[in-house]
Amino acid sequence: MLGLRQSAAARALSFVCQENAVSVLERQVIDFLGYQWAPILTNFLHIIIVILGLFGTIQFRPRYVTGYAAWLVVWMTWNVFIICFYLEVGDLSRALIGFGLDKAEKF
């Protein structure tokens, strides 16, 4: 019975990894159309970590799964920050102008 729960959890995490990889590959194609190289490099890093997370799920390597989970928290936090920045939620625009970024120089 315990083995069934672990395999179901492994299948669920494997599905999440695969869906994450597909969405990042789509984002990578869109980023290649632009001129910014930082998003392309971070997407490439994300793809590598997703592959390691998928490998850790299939091979049941807790260190890889833990690293993937920690990276997902960082990745989601960064994406929420970027979304809030583009939508000009709160004082993000004014706070970043204080760092020398002009409003016309936004991404």
Biotite code that builds the C-alpha atoms (Angstrom):
import biotite.structure as struc

atoms = struc.array([
    struc.Atom([0.000, 0.000, 0.000], chain_id="A", res_id=1, res_name="MET", atom_name="CA", element="C"),
    struc.Atom([2.824, 2.411, 0.829], chain_id="A", res_id=2, res_name="LEU", atom_name="CA", element="C"),
    struc.Atom([4.452, 1.648, -2.517], chain_id="A", res_id=3, res_name="GLY", atom_name="CA", element="C"),
    struc.Atom([1.291, 2.668, -4.345], chain_id="A", res_id=4, res_name="LEU", atom_name="CA", element="C"),
    struc.Atom([1.206, 6.051, -2.633], chain_id="A", res_id=5, res_name="ARG", atom_name="CA", element="C"),
    struc.Atom([4.843, 6.688, -3.460], chain_id="A", res_id=6, res_name="GLN", atom_name="CA", element="C"),
    struc.Atom([4.386, 5.737, -7.085], chain_id="A", res_id=7, res_name="SER", atom_name="CA", element="C"),
    struc.Atom([1.280, 7.926, -7.364], chain_id="A", res_id=8, res_name="ALA", atom_name="CA", element="C"),
    struc.Atom([3.207, 10.829, -5.844], chain_id="A", res_id=9, res_name="ALA", atom_name="CA", element="C"),
    struc.Atom([6.115, 10.133, -8.171], chain_id="A", res_id=10, res_name="ALA", atom_name="CA", element="C"),
    struc.Atom([3.751, 10.102, -11.156], chain_id="A", res_id=11, res_name="ARG", atom_name="CA", element="C"),
    struc.Atom([2.191, 13.388, -10.040], chain_id="A", res_id=12, res_name="ALA", atom_name="CA", element="C"),
    struc.Atom([5.576, 15.053, -9.595], chain_id="A", res_id=13, res_name="LEU", atom_name="CA", element="C"),
    struc.Atom([6.712, 13.639, -12.929], chain_id="A", res_id=14, res_name="SER", atom_name="CA", element="C"),
    struc.Atom([3.639, 15.153, -14.580], chain_id="A", res_id=15, res_name="PHE", atom_name="CA", element="C"),
    struc.Atom([4.344, 18.536, -12.961], chain_id="A", res_id=16, res_name="VAL", atom_name="CA", element="C"),
    struc.Atom([7.958, 18.392, -14.157], chain_id="A", res_id=17, res_name="CYS", atom_name="CA", element="C"),
    struc.Atom([6.894, 17.548, -17.703], chain_id="A", res_id=18, res_name="GLN", atom_name="CA", element="C"),
    struc.Atom([4.299, 20.317, -17.841], chain_id="A", res_id=19, res_name="GLU", atom_name="CA", element="C"),
    struc.Atom([6.827, 22.756, -16.412], chain_id="A", res_id=20, res_name="ASN", atom_name="CA", element="C"),
    struc.Atom([9.372, 21.749, -19.050], chain_id="A", res_id=21, res_name="ALA", atom_name="CA", element="C"),
    struc.Atom([6.864, 22.259, -21.872], chain_id="A", res_id=22, res_name="VAL", atom_name="CA", element="C"),
    struc.Atom([5.847, 25.708, -20.623], chain_id="A", res_id=23, res_name="SER", atom_name="CA", element="C"),
    struc.Atom([9.478, 26.797, -20.210], chain_id="A", res_id=24, res_name="VAL", atom_name="CA", element="C"),
    struc.Atom([10.351, 25.582, -23.697], chain_id="A", res_id=25, res_name="LEU", atom_name="CA", element="C"),
    struc.Atom([7.467, 27.643, -25.087], chain_id="A", res_id=26, res_name="GLU", atom_name="CA", element="C"),
    struc.Atom([8.699, 30.643, -23.129], chain_id="A", res_id=27, res_name="ARG", atom_name="CA", element="C"),
    struc.Atom([12.226, 30.039, -24.422], chain_id="A", res_id=28, res_name="GLN", atom_name="CA", element="C"),
    struc.Atom([11.006, 30.190, -28.031], chain_id="A", res_id=29, res_name="VAL", atom_name="CA", element="C"),
    struc.Atom([9.242, 33.486, -27.350], chain_id="A", res_id=30, res_name="ILE", atom_name="CA", element="C"),
    struc.Atom([12.316, 34.903, -25.571], chain_id="A", res_id=31, res_name="ASP", atom_name="CA", element="C"),
    struc.Atom([14.502, 34.043, -28.571], chain_id="A", res_id=32, res_name="PHE", atom_name="CA", element="C"),
    struc.Atom([12.388, 36.472, -30.604], chain_id="A", res_id=33, res_name="LEU", atom_name="CA", element="C"),
    struc.Atom([13.512, 39.346, -28.373], chain_id="A", res_id=34, res_name="GLY", atom_name="CA", element="C"),
    struc.Atom([16.852, 40.953, -27.682], chain_id="A", res_id=35, res_name="TYR", atom_name="CA", element="C"),
    struc.Atom([17.197, 40.218, -23.968], chain_id="A", res_id=36, res_name="GLN", atom_name="CA", element="C"),
    struc.Atom([19.614, 37.431, -23.138], chain_id="A", res_id=37, res_name="TRP", atom_name="CA", element="C"),
    struc.Atom([19.069, 37.267, -19.374], chain_id="A", res_id=38, res_name="ALA", atom_name="CA", element="C"),
    struc.Atom([15.619, 35.617, -19.684], chain_id="A", res_id=39, res_name="PRO", atom_name="CA", element="C"),
    struc.Atom([17.033, 33.122, -22.177], chain_id="A", res_id=40, res_name="ILE", atom_name="CA", element="C"),
    struc.Atom([19.843, 32.145, -19.812], chain_id="A", res_id=41, res_name="LEU", atom_name="CA", element="C"),
    struc.Atom([17.531, 31.852, -16.797], chain_id="A", res_id=42, res_name="THR", atom_name="CA", element="C"),
    struc.Atom([15.092, 29.759, -18.839], chain_id="A", res_id=43, res_name="ASN", atom_name="CA", element="C"),
    struc.Atom([17.972, 27.501, -19.860], chain_id="A", res_id=44, res_name="PHE", atom_name="CA", element="C"),
    struc.Atom([18.986, 27.147, -16.203], chain_id="A", res_id=45, res_name="LEU", atom_name="CA", element="C"),
    struc.Atom([15.364, 26.366, -15.344], chain_id="A", res_id=46, res_name="HIS", atom_name="CA", element="C"),
    struc.Atom([15.214, 23.682, -18.042], chain_id="A", res_id=47, res_name="ILE", atom_name="CA", element="C"),
    struc.Atom([18.326, 22.026, -16.603], chain_id="A", res_id=48, res_name="ILE", atom_name="CA", element="C"),
    struc.Atom([16.855, 22.063, -13.086], chain_id="A", res_id=49, res_name="ILE", atom_name="CA", element="C"),
    struc.Atom([13.543, 20.656, -14.363], chain_id="A", res_id=50, res_name="VAL", atom_name="CA", element="C"),
    struc.Atom([15.446, 17.807, -16.031], chain_id="A", res_id=51, res_name="ILE", atom_name="CA", element="C"),
    struc.Atom([17.295, 17.137, -12.755], chain_id="A", res_id=52, res_name="LEU", atom_name="CA", element="C"),
    struc.Atom([13.979, 17.210, -10.881], chain_id="A", res_id=53, res_name="GLY", atom_name="CA", element="C"),
    struc.Atom([12.462, 14.762, -13.342], chain_id="A", res_id=54, res_name="LEU", atom_name="CA", element="C"),
    struc.Atom([15.523, 12.520, -13.006], chain_id="A", res_id=55, res_name="PHE", atom_name="CA", element="C"),
    struc.Atom([15.278, 12.735, -9.212], chain_id="A", res_id=56, res_name="GLY", atom_name="CA", element="C"),
    struc.Atom([11.613, 11.781, -9.360], chain_id="A", res_id=57, res_name="THR", atom_name="CA", element="C"),
    struc.Atom([12.144, 8.800, -11.634], chain_id="A", res_id=58, res_name="ILE", atom_name="CA", element="C"),
    struc.Atom([15.267, 7.555, -9.811], chain_id="A", res_id=59, res_name="GLN", atom_name="CA", element="C"),
    struc.Atom([13.886, 8.552, -6.378], chain_id="A", res_id=60, res_name="PHE", atom_name="CA", element="C"),
    struc.Atom([16.798, 10.794, -5.442], chain_id="A", res_id=61, res_name="ARG", atom_name="CA", element="C"),
    struc.Atom([15.557, 12.954, -2.550], chain_id="A", res_id=62, res_name="PRO", atom_name="CA", element="C"),
    struc.Atom([18.364, 15.494, -2.944], chain_id="A", res_id=63, res_name="ARG", atom_name="CA", element="C"),
    struc.Atom([17.312, 16.290, -6.532], chain_id="A", res_id=64, res_name="TYR", atom_name="CA", element="C"),
    struc.Atom([13.637, 16.458, -5.621], chain_id="A", res_id=65, res_name="VAL", atom_name="CA", element="C"),
    struc.Atom([14.384, 18.780, -2.688], chain_id="A", res_id=66, res_name="THR", atom_name="CA", element="C"),
    struc.Atom([16.558, 20.981, -4.876], chain_id="A", res_id=67, res_name="GLY", atom_name="CA", element="C"),
    struc.Atom([13.829, 21.098, -7.511], chain_id="A", res_id=68, res_name="TYR", atom_name="CA", element="C"),
    struc.Atom([11.225, 22.048, -4.891], chain_id="A", res_id=69, res_name="ALA", atom_name="CA", element="C"),
    struc.Atom([13.446, 24.830, -3.547], chain_id="A", res_id=70, res_name="ALA", atom_name="CA", element="C"),
    struc.Atom([14.097, 26.094, -7.074], chain_id="A", res_id=71, res_name="TRP", atom_name="CA", element="C"),
    struc.Atom([10.350, 26.119, -7.808], chain_id="A", res_id=72, res_name="LEU", atom_name="CA", element="C"),
    struc.Atom([9.779, 28.418, -4.829], chain_id="A", res_id=73, res_name="VAL", atom_name="CA", element="C"),
    struc.Atom([12.470, 30.801, -6.113], chain_id="A", res_id=74, res_name="VAL", atom_name="CA", element="C"),
    struc.Atom([11.147, 30.572, -9.691], chain_id="A", res_id=75, res_name="TRP", atom_name="CA", element="C"),
    struc.Atom([7.537, 31.276, -8.696], chain_id="A", res_id=76, res_name="MET", atom_name="CA", element="C"),
    struc.Atom([8.580, 34.182, -6.454], chain_id="A", res_id=77, res_name="THR", atom_name="CA", element="C"),
    struc.Atom([10.566, 35.722, -9.306], chain_id="A", res_id=78, res_name="TRP", atom_name="CA", element="C"),
    struc.Atom([7.654, 35.311, -11.726], chain_id="A", res_id=79, res_name="ASN", atom_name="CA", element="C"),
    struc.Atom([5.214, 36.920, -9.290], chain_id="A", res_id=80, res_name="VAL", atom_name="CA", element="C"),
    struc.Atom([7.642, 39.832, -8.844], chain_id="A", res_id=81, res_name="PHE", atom_name="CA", element="C"),
    struc.Atom([7.947, 40.320, -12.618], chain_id="A", res_id=82, res_name="ILE", atom_name="CA", element="C"),
    struc.Atom([4.170, 40.184, -13.081], chain_id="A", res_id=83, res_name="ILE", atom_name="CA", element="C"),
    struc.Atom([3.635, 42.725, -10.295], chain_id="A", res_id=84, res_name="CYS", atom_name="CA", element="C"),
    struc.Atom([6.374, 44.933, -11.751], chain_id="A", res_id=85, res_name="PHE", atom_name="CA", element="C"),
    struc.Atom([4.832, 44.928, -15.236], chain_id="A", res_id=86, res_name="TYR", atom_name="CA", element="C"),
    struc.Atom([1.374, 45.636, -13.826], chain_id="A", res_id=87, res_name="LEU", atom_name="CA", element="C"),
    struc.Atom([2.860, 48.398, -11.643], chain_id="A", res_id=88, res_name="GLU", atom_name="CA", element="C"),
    struc.Atom([1.378, 46.995, -8.453], chain_id="A", res_id=89, res_name="VAL", atom_name="CA", element="C"),
    struc.Atom([2.196, 49.005, -5.359], chain_id="A", res_id=90, res_name="GLY", atom_name="CA", element="C"),
    struc.Atom([5.363, 51.079, -5.211], chain_id="A", res_id=91, res_name="ASP", atom_name="CA", element="C"),
    struc.Atom([7.580, 48.778, -7.271], chain_id="A", res_id=92, res_name="LEU", atom_name="CA", element="C"),
    struc.Atom([8.002, 51.262, -10.098], chain_id="A", res_id=93, res_name="SER", atom_name="CA", element="C"),
    struc.Atom([8.938, 54.092, -7.782], chain_id="A", res_id=94, res_name="ARG", atom_name="CA", element="C"),
    struc.Atom([11.254, 51.868, -5.761], chain_id="A", res_id=95, res_name="ALA", atom_name="CA", element="C"),
    struc.Atom([13.138, 50.786, -8.877], chain_id="A", res_id=96, res_name="LEU", atom_name="CA", element="C"),
    struc.Atom([13.354, 54.345, -10.180], chain_id="A", res_id=97, res_name="ILE", atom_name="CA", element="C"),
    struc.Atom([15.310, 55.033, -6.987], chain_id="A", res_id=98, res_name="GLY", atom_name="CA", element="C"),
    struc.Atom([17.852, 52.457, -8.186], chain_id="A", res_id=99, res_name="PHE", atom_name="CA", element="C"),
    struc.Atom([18.515, 54.460, -11.333], chain_id="A", res_id=100, res_name="GLY", atom_name="CA", element="C"),
    struc.Atom([15.989, 52.771, -13.629], chain_id="A", res_id=101, res_name="LEU", atom_name="CA", element="C"),
    struc.Atom([13.936, 55.223, -15.573], chain_id="A", res_id=102, res_name="ASP", atom_name="CA", element="C"),
    struc.Atom([10.336, 54.394, -16.371], chain_id="A", res_id=103, res_name="LYS", atom_name="CA", element="C"),
    struc.Atom([11.166, 54.388, -20.085], chain_id="A", res_id=104, res_name="ALA", atom_name="CA", element="C"),
    struc.Atom([13.962, 51.865, -19.517], chain_id="A", res_id=105, res_name="GLU", atom_name="CA", element="C"),
    struc.Atom([11.689, 49.137, -18.187], chain_id="A", res_id=106, res_name="LYS", atom_name="CA", element="C"),
    struc.Atom([11.984, 45.695, -19.706], chain_id="A", res_id=107, res_name="PHE", atom_name="CA", element="C"),
])
